[in-house]
């Protein structure tokens, strides 16, 4: 059985988000009808971080960075 704890909000950093526990083994995202959760897991301990719209946009911008659309396939 996994233990689950809801953690407080994030702080936006230049290259990420703060508040992660040490030795995180897995990071996943779960959406409910009202909340998007960022979930970290280490062994049987699960920490759930609620993401607000600003957190989601910040993460998206970091993940996308300077990513440009792929060129169209050549015929």
C-alpha positions in Angstrom: 0.0 0.0 0.0 1.4 3.4 -0.9 1.3 6.4 1.4 0.1 9.6 -0.2 0.7 13.2 0.9 -0.6 16.4 -0.7 2.2 18.9 -0.8 2.0 22.7 -0.8 2.3 24.8 -4.0 5.4 25.2 -6.1 7.7 28.2 -6.6 8.7 28.8 -10.2 12.5 28.7 -10.8 14.4 29.7 -13.9 14.8 26.1 -14.9 12.1 24.3 -13.1 9.8 24.1 -10.1 10.9 23.8 -6.5 9.6 21.6 -3.6 10.6 18.2 -4.9 11.7 15.8 -2.2 15.2 14.2 -2.5 15.6 10.8 -4.3 12.5 11.0 -6.4 12.2 7.8 -8.5 9.2 8.6 -10.6 7.3 11.7 -11.7 3.8 11.4 -13.3 0.8 13.6 -14.1 -2.8 12.8 -13.1 -5.9 14.8 -14.0 -9.1 14.8 -12.1 -12.2 16.7 -13.0 -11.0 19.8 -11.0 -7.3 19.4 -10.5 -4.1 18.4 -12.4 -1.6 16.7 -10.1 2.1 16.2 -10.4 2.9 13.0 -8.5 6.3 12.0 -7.3 7.0 8.5 -6.0 9.9 7.0 -4.0 9.4 3.3 -3.0 5.9 3.2 -1.4 5.7 6.9 -0.7 3.7 9.1 -3.1 3.6 12.9 -2.9 0.9 14.8 -4.8 1.4 18.4 -5.9 -1.7 20.3 -7.2 -0.8 22.3 -10.3 -2.5 25.6 -10.9 -2.8 27.1 -14.4 0.4 29.1 -13.9 2.3 26.0 -12.8 1.1 24.1 -15.9 2.0 27.0 -18.2 5.5 27.4 -16.6 6.2 23.7 -17.0 5.0 23.7 -20.6 7.2 26.6 -21.5 10.2 24.9 -19.9 9.5 21.6 -21.7 8.8 23.2 -25.0 11.7 25.7 -24.8 12.7 26.7 -28.3 11.1 23.7 -29.8 9.9 24.5 -33.3 7.5 22.5 -35.4 9.0 19.7 -37.4 9.5 20.4 -41.1 6.9 18.9 -43.4 7.8 15.5 -44.8 9.5 15.6 -48.2 7.8 14.0 -51.1 
